[in-house]
Amino acid sequence: MTQVAWEKPESAPEEAARSGVQWKYLVGFVALFVGIGYLILQGTISGARYFITIDELLAGDYVGQTVRISGAVIGDTIQYDPQNLIIDFTIANIPNETKDLARTLYEAAHDPNAAKLAIHIRDQVKPDLLQNEAQAILTGKLGTDGIFYATEVLLKCPSRYEEAAPNQAIADPLAGK
């Protein structure tokens, strides 16, 4: 019978090959984690602001870009065509930060010197909250004609959500019994 002997060849080339493969994996994982970190950072920075103001929109080069803006609805300008589902109205600039939103909306809607922007919305039924001094948060594009063509509308009416004062709380009907 013939005996077969297994001999282990020199391990230096094999270990060098394994070492090279390990470095490739390490470099790949580092590149992957750096890429994921970059995407998270960019998403956090760009999502830090929910909307831009009318002043910022008009001062920047946003024509044709999809942006989210906010402003106070000027009630006298609301026009609705129920046949074609077209809504047109104007909003006035409000600052990013405010302590009393209701007061800020009132002042913006009645300030003749506030920056204003015409809004055009197609294929939407007129929302119930679209009224004078409501805060409109709109997503869309500024056209070259200076009109903002909105595709999404969010309306806030702070006067509808004010808390009742403690002395105006509803009395307990069982309290006197």
Secondary structure, DSSP 8 states (H G I E B T S, - for coil): ----------SHHHHHHHHHHHHHHHHHHHHHHHHHHHHHHHHHHHTS-S-EEHHHHHHTT-BTSEEEEEEEEEEEEEEEETTTTEEEEEEE---S--S-HHHHHHHHHH-TTS-EEEEEEES----TT--TT-EEEEEEEE-TTSEEEEEEEEEE-GGGG----GGGS---TTTT-
